[in-house]
Amino acid sequence: MTALKLENVNKFFGSVHVLKDINLTVEEGEFVVFVGPSGCGKSTLLRVIAGLEDASSGTVTIGDDVVNAVPPAKRGIAMVFQSYALYPHLTVKDNMGLGLKQEGQPRAVVEERVSKASKMLDLEEYATRRPAELSGGQRQRVAIGRAIVRDPKLFLFDEPLSNLDAALRMNTRVEIAELHRTLSASMIYVTHDQIEAMTLADRIVVLRDGRVEQVGTPMELYNNPANRFVASFLGSPSMNFLERSVPGVPDGQTIGIRPEHLRLAQSGRISGMVTHVERLGGDTNLLVNTDQGETVTVRLFGQDPTEVGDVVRLEFAADDAFYFNEAQERIFEAAA
């Protein structure tokens, strides 16, 4: 069964065309992540799905129902915001159950659903606390719990981890992934963080300037990007793009090489000087200024003794190279 279908969805704010002919199908139980830089339209698209913004044209279908004219409360969705959006005067328990009470659900149903969600999210001991007495991660779990109790057709997450520090982001990311496995629920998740996208998604939707650039599983997009934008956006450190440093690359073409695919080699095709070294324990990252004035990042697995100022040569396997034309589209014939 299809959880969500978008057909030729457009959104204008005045004369500004924000969403451009969006077509997408999300299957039931699928975890889909919208990713892209600030201003690409990902949050606007989520708000159109939620009904917080009207589509200027096109069709939004949730389950079996076209919902363009349906208000947010009737769409069968639950949304988790970046800002938590908790009522400060209510306890954890009351925050989670408020939506059900407003729907007129029986008290026994409210108690059962809140208790179940609290147990799932390890919030039972905080049931009588108010938001001010909770950490950022706990508040976000309360916001997620408030969504769970509604038993929606579709969960919508709008950059829910942006306000958390690095350690909490990782822990909460794991919790959201476990939650998806437990509930087998349909989820759409908006983020600008490609690590979140890669680690959470069944499929990723890469957006740029209001358009869908590519849709696929994390590894499909990583291993087979459709264009330079997708290639550069997914991967950390990001892909290297070289025009002059690799012999034999035709004019107008760019070669892309991921940092982990470069290796130190005495007869390597790329020559340059190390300008910066990052020793991360398990990995070592080198920043190399090539003889042709381009900069590349090299990711070496393990600890490496290379120092700033060393002159190195780099090599890569032919199968690990990506080629792009002047329009930044992927081309598949080897240029070097």
N, C-alpha and C positions, 0 to 999 in steps of 0.2 A: 504493500500500500504506500502511496505517496503522502508524505507529511506536509510538504510545501511545494508549490509550483508557481514560478514567476514567469510571465509571458509578456515580452516586449514592454517591460516596466520603464517608464520615464518619469523624471521629476524635475520641475522647473521651480526656481525661486525667482520670480520676476522674469527677467530675460536670461538668467543664468541657468544653463542646462547642467544639472548636478548628476542625475542618473540617466544613462544613455542605453536604451534598448537592452535591459537586463533580462536574460533568459536563464533559468536555473530550476532544477528539480532536486529536492531533498527527499530521500527515501525514509520510511519509518524506521526509527531506531538509529539513524545516522547522526554522527557528530561532524558538523560542517563548520569550518572556520573561515570568516571573511578577514583577509589580511591585506594591508597596503599602507602607504605613507599617509600622514595627516592630510586631510582634504581630498582623499580619493573617493569619498562617498560611502564608505562602509557603514558608518553609524547612521547616516540618512537612510540607507537601504534597510537597516534593521528597524528603524522607526516606521518606515513604510509598511514593513511586514507586521509590526505591532499595531499599526493603526494610529500612531501618534503623529504621523504625517500622511497626507493623502497622495496617492500616486497621480501624477498629472495625466498619464495614460497607461494602458496595459492592465493586466489582470493578476491579482494575488489570490491564490487558492490555498487554503489550509485544510488538510484532510480532503473531504469531498465538497467543501463549500467555498464558493467565491466570496471573499470577505471585503471587497473594496468599499462597500457601503456599511459594513458592520463595525460598530464601535469597539475600541480595544477590549473592554470588559467582556464582550460577547464572542471574542475570537478564539477562546480556548488556549490562550498563550499565558505564560508567566515570564516576567522580565527581571533580570538581576542587573542593577545599575552599578556604575563605577563608584558612585557616592554613597552606596548602601541604602540611602533613603529610609532610614528607620525612624520611628517616632520616639523622641528622647524621653517622653514621660511614661512610656509603656515598658513593661518587662519583656524579656526575651520571649517568654511564652505568649504574651499578649500581642507582640509584634508579629509573631508567626501565625497566630490564629485570627488576626483582625480581618483579613480578606474573606475568610470563610464565614465569620460572623456577619459581615456586611452582605454576603450572599444569602443569609438566612439559614445557613446550615444548622442542624440540631447540635446542641451542646455536646452530646456524646460523640458525634462525628468529628467536631472540632478537637475535642480532647484526644481522640484516638489518632488523628492525623498528625497533630502537633507532637504527641508523644513518640510516634513512629519516626518522624523526621528528626526530632531531638536526639534520639538514640542513634540514628544513622550518622549524624553529624557530630556526635560526642558533645552535645550541648545540654545534657540533662542536668548537670550540676550548676548550670548558669541560668536555669529557667526563671528565677525570681530577680535576676539582675537587670539593670537598665543599661542601654547602650554605652553611657559614659563610663561604666564600670568594666567594659570589655576592651580587649585589644583589637587592633585593626582586623586581624585574621578572624577573630571570634565574631566581630560584627559582620564580616562578609559571609561567614557560615550561617548567621541568623538570616541574612538576606536571601541566601540560597535556600534555607529551610522554609522561608515564607513562600518561595516559589514552589517547592516540592509539595507542600500541603494542598495546593490547589489542584494537583494531579492534572496538569495541562496536557494538551495535544503537542505543544511545542514549547521548549525552553529557549529563551533569548538572553544571551549574556553580552552586555555592552562594556567591554574592557574592565572586567570585574577585579583584576589584580593590579591595576595601575597605581593604587594608593598604598600598596604593601611593599615592604622592603624585600630584598633579594631572597632571603631565606624563607620568609613567609610566602612569597610568590611561588617558590618551588613546592613547598608543602601543600599550599592550596591547590596548585595545579594537579598534584597527585590526587588530592581529595576529589576534585572535579572529575578526573578520569575514572576513579573508582566509583563515583556516583553514577556516571554514565553506564558503566558496566553493570552496576546493581539494578538500575532502573530500566535499562534498555530503552531509554527515552530518546526522542528526537531533539537535538540541540543545535542551535546556531550561536556561534561565539565570535564576537568582534574583537580584534586586537591589532596593534601595529607591531607587535613583538613576534618576529618570525620563529623564535624558539618555542613560544607558546603554541604557535600554529603547527609547527613540525611535531611537537610531542603530544598534542591533544587530538588532532584531526583524523577522522576517517578520510575526509577529502578537504582540500583547501581551495578557496576561491580567491585568486589574486586580482585585486582591483587597482586601477590607475585612472585618474581623471574621469571617474564615473562610468568606466567600462570594465567589463570582465576580460582580463588578459589571458587567463588560463585557469582551468579547473582540473584537479586530479588528486591522487593520493600524495602524501608528502614525498615519498620516494620517486613517484612519477615526475613530479615537478622538479625535484632536485637533480635527478639523473637525465631528464629529457625536457628542459625548459624550452618554451616556444620562441622566446626572444630574449634580448639582453636584459630587459627590465626584470623579468621573472628570474633569470639566472643570477642577477645581482642581488635580488631581494632575499632569496632563500639561501642560507648558508652563513656560518659564522666561524672564522672570518669570511668576509664576502669574496666572491670570485674575483680573480685578477683579469684585467682586460689590457691586452698589449697590441700595439700596431707596428712597432718598429723593432722590438727587442728579440723577436724570433725570426731567424733567416727564412726567406721564402714566402712570407705572407704577402699576398697581392695588395696593391694599393686599394684602399676603400674597404678592406676587410679587417676585422678585429678578431683576435684569437682570445678565447677565455679559458683560464686554467684555475681550478680550485686550489687553494693553498695546500691542502693535504696531498695533492697530486704532484707537487713539485718536490724534487729531492736533490741533495747535494751530489754532484758528480764531476770528476776531474775533466771530463770532455763534454760537459753540458753545453747546450746551445745558447743559453742565456748567461751573460757574465755581468757582475756588478759588485758593489760594496755594501756590506751590512751597515745600516745606519741606526738600527734599534734592535734590541733583543728582549723578548718577554719570556721569562722562565716561570712556567706555571706548574712545575712539578711533574705532572704526567705528560705535558706537552711543552714544546719550545717554539715560539713564534719569532720568525726573523723578518725584519723589514729591510728589503734590498733595493738600492737605487741602481738600476741597470746602466750599462755603458751608453745606452741610447736615451737616457734621461727619464725613463719610466720607473714607477715604483711597484714592486710586487711584495706580497705577503707569502711567506713560506711557513707551513705548519709541519713541524717535525714531531713525530711521536716519541715520547720519552725525553730524557735530559740530554742536551747537546752542548759541547764546549765552545761553539762558535761565539766570537766576541765582536763588538762594534768595531768597525774599521777593517775587518777581515775581507779579503777579496774572494768571492766564491763563484762557482759555476753551477748552474741549475739545469736539470733535465726533467722531462715528463714523457709518459707513454702516449703514443699517437691516439689511442682510443680514449684518452682522458681529456682531449682537447675539444673545445666547442668553437664554432666559427659563426661570425655574424657579419651581415652586409651593412652598407651605409645607412639603411633604414632601420638598423638594429634588429632585424629579423634573423632567425636561425637559418643557417645554410648547412647542408650535410655533406658536401664534398670536401675532402681534406685539401687545405691550401698549402700545407707545408709538410 
